[in-house]
Amino acid sequence: MFTNKRTPTKYQPKGVTLLYEDRDIIVIEKPCGLLTIGTERDKSRTAHTILNDYVRKGDPRSRNRVYIVHRLDRDTSGILIFARSEAAKTFLQAHWDSTDKHYLTIVHGSLALKSGTISSYLAENSAFNVYSTPDAAAGKLSHTEYTVLKEAKGFSLLDIHLLTGRKHQIRVHLSEKGHPVVGDRKYGRGNDHYGTMALHARSISFTHPVNGKRLTFETGIPEFFTRLVGSIETPAP
């Protein structure tokens, strides 16, 4: 198993934290507020453009580029993997079911069950809102496993083991259970005044697309989380 150690380099990407890179992949920690990739409605600076600039080392004529493997929502912080070739991207996406992903989140209130799995079919409407539907033909089956790690000040800190990776899955599942993510302006409470969303992709474990080694990366805990619930002890990923 490989556990991340920050890769030293003279030329650092600006706006993200580089956790690891080799000839085939780049692993970063994305801050809250940064898009993974531009959309039709928003073409602002993104993690994708930052890393394209990085691999081109400032040379706009360079044909080097990075490839999107997966995404994090703009207001979700944490670990992102990028591929450096089409073949690496294809391999990582084809083996995504064996990729182990853990998130930390803080939600409003106290959950009656301190651990469990939330399952539903998730669909998206024309307003880009994701919701659960009883119609299996209309939605994609989604599973979110959670464990309560701490309760404090009216909040609950959860470890999320993401068993499927649908758009807005964690946020929708927890909101529909009556415990929205703190700072979630889309699926949260109307009176939630927090400007930062408490959802962080904390660790990921996956198979390297070329050498076949199992790699594991883990980040620290965002300062916003400790401001909300105090000191945090988390289990190893």
Secondary structure, DSSP 4 states (H G I P E B T S, - for coil): -EE--PPP-SSPPSSSEEEEE-SSEEEEEEPTT-BSS--SS--S-BHHHHHHHHHTTT-TT-----EE-----TT-EEEEEEESSHHHHHHHHHTGGG-EEEEEEEEES--SSSEEEEEEEEEE-TTS-EEEES-TTTSEEEEEEEEEEEEETTEEEEEEEESS--TTHHHHHHHHTT-PBTT-TTTS-TT---SS--EEEEEEEEE-TTT--EEEEE----HHHHHHH-S------
